[in-house]
Amino acid sequence: MKILRKPGFWLPIMLVLLLGLWPVMTDNAANREVVNSILVSVALASSLNILLGYTGYVSFGHIVFFGFGAYTGFYLMSEQGWPIYAAMIMAGLVPAVLAYLLGSAILRLRGAYFALATIGINEAARAFVKNFDPLGGSVGMQLNFQIYNDYGGAAQALWLTYYLLLGVTIVILIVSYLVRFSKFGLGLMAIRENEDAAEVMGVVAPSAKTRAYVISAFFPGIVGLLFFFKNATILPGDAFRLHLSIETIVMVMLGGAGTVLGPVLGGAGYQRLRGTLLVTPLFRNVQLVVAGVLLLTIILFIPAGVVGWLRYHVRGLRRVLE
Amino acid sequence: MILEIHDVSKNFGGLQALSDVSLSVPEGEILGLIGPNGAGKTTLFNVINGVYPPTNGRVFFQSKEVTAKKPYHLAKMGLARTHQIVQPLEELTVRENVMVGACFGKEDHGLGSARELAEEVLDFVGLGERKDQMAASLNVAQKKRLELARALAARPTLLLLDEVLAGLNPSEISAMIETVAEIREQGITIIMIEHVMHAVMNVSERVVVLDYGRLISEGTPEEVSHDPKVIEAYLGDPKLAEEIASGGQQGGGL
């Protein structure tokens, strides 16, 4: 396998693995919670990057897939008694199917129109779940704590979800790399640069875009299930937070859209920043303002993000940072 | 016939960009497509390769009806084109730009063979040295060559060239004309839109003239340049046109 010798393939995976093993080595649940939130960010940002970074479509509604996957898995586990592994698969598949249907309709739109449509989807999804009683309506669903006993008690279950999240994040990074350096990925980047020219050269844009959308919707659903399984409770307002969508965009842009490593650095960096701001009295209530200012600064001064900037200015790094 | 167009019309709202244009192109020909600005030349290209569906009429490529097929269908059948206003994929390298053509064109290459083909084609058009540069960093003449390389990497049977000479200086023009002649020797049928008259007249076997969306003249370069309708279309005044035609200018001023 040629890719196993590429530093650009290993670097993001090793970074995530090292970070992920830190709480295990120290056997510390507080460290685990810190890393857990970073992994959620990295996983969401890397998934979104397949659509935003490679294909060039800005989606403000990506958190819909996170929410729907979480609700699907949560429902299957708490109401139907499914084991977590089977529920994870469905938590990925259901949003993927949803993305296929949505994508067939709204991926015809371009630029700002597509972005606006995705905001609408986010709001519609929240309103739907709020009023849909089988999923608990506006009060959401709670997990029966007995369920944790199937996984060796609550403490063990928390470690289990952590390992699963770490595994899923690494799978996302592998998929991201494979897409980036495939013929399919080349087609996506051609669409990003100039969709009309890409079609003239033979890129079947509608199907390529839909496939990219489906891939980028699959993993957030699984991450959503793990996130809410750990919380043992799910509410429409938490599952479909528009500002989480926006923060994910900031992470991708910060690290470097269209690169494999960028969302890892962006996700981790932004999550750490957010964590610090939340405990700083001055910024506690305005941490989203910082996200806004950050996004503005990136777009104005380093549109290629950290990884893009480094690749451009330090020649020797080009083979390593991808 | 590699391409047949039957009574094609195209309206944009009230504007009739093409009306009842019919045209046949035999395999291996180099056809020049000329006409004043706004005559509908680029629109005709756009209808042929599926960017716009025609309002009326039918298009056949390699004896198969392709009316209103999408550009990517035609690309996979073996039709490639360049754009009048260059459309590089700016944040990709020159090589990657050409690989897109090779990967998604007629021969459907994988990344490895597309890479080899891209380098071969880039050497042919004279961009071999710049393959690792970002496409955005090329100058206009180089971007025109990039357009050409992308189209050639698709290994087309029919190539539509939309003003590949516009904006080039005289030495670049003669280099490009040589390249076009070499492409033609590979057996690729070419339709070229061009404003640089001496180039069209020298390279084309047959010339078609459009004016206000109508096909007003068709024939060898010699015949077309003496056609009063063509002279009138370019100069606007039939009397002046006659004077020039009889004044021994032989249409050389076109």
HADDOCK unambig.tbl for C-alpha pairs under 7 A between the chains (distance, minus, plus):
assign (segid A and resid 183 and name CA) (segid B and resid 110 and name CA) 6.80 0.50 0.50
assign (segid A and resid 183 and name CA) (segid B and resid 111 and name CA) 5.98 0.50 0.50
assign (segid A and resid 186 and name CA) (segid B and resid 100 and name CA) 6.79 0.50 0.50
assign (segid A and resid 187 and name CA) (segid B and resid 100 and name CA) 6.80 0.50 0.50
assign (segid A and resid 190 and name CA) (segid B and resid 89 and name CA) 6.36 0.50 0.50
assign (segid A and resid 193 and name CA) (segid B and resid 89 and name CA) 5.00 0.50 0.50
assign (segid A and resid 193 and name CA) (segid B and resid 90 and name CA) 6.50 0.50 0.50
assign (segid A and resid 193 and name CA) (segid B and resid 91 and name CA) 6.89 0.50 0.50
assign (segid A and resid 194 and name CA) (segid B and resid 89 and name CA) 6.17 0.50 0.50
assign (segid A and resid 197 and name CA) (segid B and resid 87 and name CA) 6.40 0.50 0.50
assign (segid A and resid 199 and name CA) (segid B and resid 71 and name CA) 5.79 0.50 0.50
assign (segid A and resid 199 and name CA) (segid B and resid 72 and name CA) 5.11 0.50 0.50
assign (segid A and resid 200 and name CA) (segid B and resid 71 and name CA) 4.98 0.50 0.50
assign (segid A and resid 200 and name CA) (segid B and resid 72 and name CA) 5.68 0.50 0.50
assign (segid A and resid 200 and name CA) (segid B and resid 75 and name CA) 6.42 0.50 0.50
assign (segid A and resid 201 and name CA) (segid B and resid 72 and name CA) 6.54 0.50 0.50
assign (segid A and resid 201 and name CA) (segid B and resid 75 and name CA) 5.95 0.50 0.50
assign (segid A and resid 201 and name CA) (segid B and resid 80 and name CA) 6.98 0.50 0.50
assign (segid A and resid 201 and name CA) (segid B and resid 101 and name CA) 5.35 0.50 0.50
assign (segid A and resid 201 and name CA) (segid B and resid 104 and name CA) 6.40 0.50 0.50
assign (segid A and resid 201 and name CA) (segid B and resid 105 and name CA) 6.16 0.50 0.50
assign (segid A and resid 202 and name CA) (segid B and resid 71 and name CA) 6.77 0.50 0.50
assign (segid A and resid 202 and name CA) (segid B and resid 72 and name CA) 3.86 0.50 0.50
assign (segid A and resid 202 and name CA) (segid B and resid 73 and name CA) 6.84 0.50 0.50
assign (segid A and resid 202 and name CA) (segid B and resid 75 and name CA) 4.84 0.50 0.50
assign (segid A and resid 202 and name CA) (segid B and resid 76 and name CA) 5.96 0.50 0.50
assign (segid A and resid 202 and name CA) (segid B and resid 104 and name CA) 4.84 0.50 0.50
assign (segid A and resid 202 and name CA) (segid B and resid 105 and name CA) 5.38 0.50 0.50
assign (segid A and resid 203 and name CA) (segid B and resid 72 and name CA) 5.91 0.50 0.50
assign (segid A and resid 203 and name CA) (segid B and resid 104 and name CA) 5.66 0.50 0.50
assign (segid A and resid 204 and name CA) (segid B and resid 72 and name CA) 5.80 0.50 0.50
